Amino acid sequence: MNAVLLSLAILFILSLCRIHIALAMIIAAAVGGIAGGMGLTDTINIFTEGLKDNASIALSYALLGAFAAGLTETGLPERLVKRAVKLVSGRHLSGKTSKVTTVAVVLSVAFIACLSQNAVPVHIAFIPVLIPPLLSLFNQLQVDRRAVASALTFGLITPYMLLPVGFGAIFHETVASNMTKNGMAIDPSMLPTAMLLPAGGMLAGLLIAVLFSYRKPRSYKDVSWSGMKEEAGEEDKTSAGSYSARQTIAGLIAVAAMLTVQLSTDSMIYGAGAGLIVLLLSRIMTRNQSNQVFSDGMRSMAYIGFVMMSAAGLGAVLRATGDIESLVHSCAELVGSNRPLAALLILLIGLLVTLGIGSSFSTIPLIVTVFVPLCMELGFSPLATTALIGTAAALGDAGSPASDSTLGPTSGLNADGQHDHIWDTCVPTFLHYNLPLLIAGFIAAMVL
């Protein structure tokens, strides 16, 4: 059996059985390496070497968690929540808030997530700052958090597929340059047209999730999202109204510093570090308090970092087996001159690869080598080929246990321990985005 398919099958089965995703990846990598003809020692060495590919990302997310935790001490997130409550319901929340209001709140989250990819390209950095304080509002509205997870994932994926700015510019350039290297000259400006139908599929998935699948109210317990104040027996500053204007101003300056440094250096590490320095210099916490707050914050986001490091190790093992290329070549031989079958298999292979390695950007070089010449041989137009490759890469980003497009939403929505990564984020986003993407990508390949 193909080592890649076997490894991914092990990964998905273990994940659905609620085995921790990092452990599931380690086991899947060992099985895949051995099945691919590598010894256990070689597999371990390759896995370990691959970890360093995402080491900087792990540090970035840990520092972002520390920054988010420190920001809560300024009172800024709580003030934002109060403003949100006023916008939603005037002076107070009713137990029977209209469905229109609930939908508007969820779609607003999707809009904010979209801005994080292009207008202010901070990616998932906004989630640990914004989402945990909003959990109390979601609870009062009885919003199904699976709808919010779907909204966040939509906003983290669709903009880079369609819009040629921010992370979208990187994605479009990656697709175009790799296709050009493999014999089909493509200009990045073609990507918005090619990806319009697939992006429409993502929008359809979002509307189905919000308006139909998860429209019913769902109750959650009111739990302190940080857990720190209640465990320590401290008074809730929000209810006491003890946040000062100086603290709020310090929070705004810290956010501005984080965004400015991150955008100017293109580094989440230095961006988060700048924000932390501002919080420390403002002395809104004692030294002992800051150490505890930052440590707890780093712990909350380090989970994402460890999972993504494990995903890099798994990806390195799967590539080392050579079975990704074997799988691609087998599909190319299978399709013959059948264009619809070729389009479907290209999309499915992209889905499998991205689900396993958790990165749509990394999927592109793995599939274009064979699939671009195949598309040329079968007579697909450059626009249709671009739609196929772009969609095949994006497929699986939603629903992958190792993707930051699912790990990010879970980190925010599970701040109070009531949101499961696999069943409340990965499965809902897989069903609502990958299936419409498959259909829309197939149609785009046939009509463009």
Secondary structure, 3 states (H helix, E strand, C coil): CCHHHHHHHHHHHHHHCCCCHHHHHHHHHHHHHHHCCCCHHHHHHHHHHHHHHHHHHHHHHHHHHHHHHHHHCCCHHHHHHHHHHHHHHCCCCCCCCCHHHHHHHHHHHHHHHHHCCCCCCCHHHHHHHHHHHHHHHHHHHCCCHHHHHHHHHHHHHHHHHHCCCCHHHHHHHHHHHHHHHCCCCCCHHHHHHHCHHHHHHHHHHHHHHHHHHCCCCCCCCCCCCCCHHHHHCCCCHHHHCCCCHHHHHHHHHHHHHHHHHHHHHCCHHHHHHHHHHHHHHCCCCCHHHHHHHHHHHHHHHHHHHHHHHHHHHHHHHHHHHCHHHHHHHHHHHHHCCCHHHHHHHHHHHHHHHHHHHCCHHHHHHHHHHHHHHHHHHHCCCHHHHHHHHHHHHHCCCCCCCCCHHHHHHHHHHCCCCCCCHHHHHHHHHHHHHHHHHHHHHHHHHHHC
